[in-house]
Amino acid sequence: MLRHAYFAEFESGPKLVIWGDADGMRDLMEVFNTAAKEPSLFSLCDLSVDGTRIVLETNENPTGVRRDIRDAGIFRWQVDQDGWYAFAEQVETLTRCSSAKPGHQYLECLADGEIIVTVSCGEYPDDLKP
């Protein structure tokens, strides 16, 4: 299972956090691989614990995660094809996590002003709240 939420202050700054178990990490890895292969819009809204929505967009000029200027509840995550593949590889390492060996990865495009995404496996409870 996967969950996500926006935290205004999480580990020294604002973060979009996606967390879950190893099966959830495999699902997220598939989403990233699909976004790389079939550029279109994907949404992660039904995983939200705080009502936010993450819209994944393949864009040749990646800007990372930014709040939508018209709707503060939407986060637009713009990454190029290679970036989605790289994120899938980073998340793949988390598919081997367990409660005895939790872990996380930071996903970012290194663009000015982007919100860093923390993907975590086995570190947080399903009911984590911002």
Beta strands, then each sheet from edge to edge (+ up, - down):
strand 1: 2-7
strand 2: 15-20
strand 3: 42-43
strand 4: 53-58
strand 5: 64-67
strand 6: 74-79
strand 7: 103-107
strand 8: 116-121
sheet 1: 1+ 2- 8- 7+
sheet 2: 3+ 4- 6- 5+
end
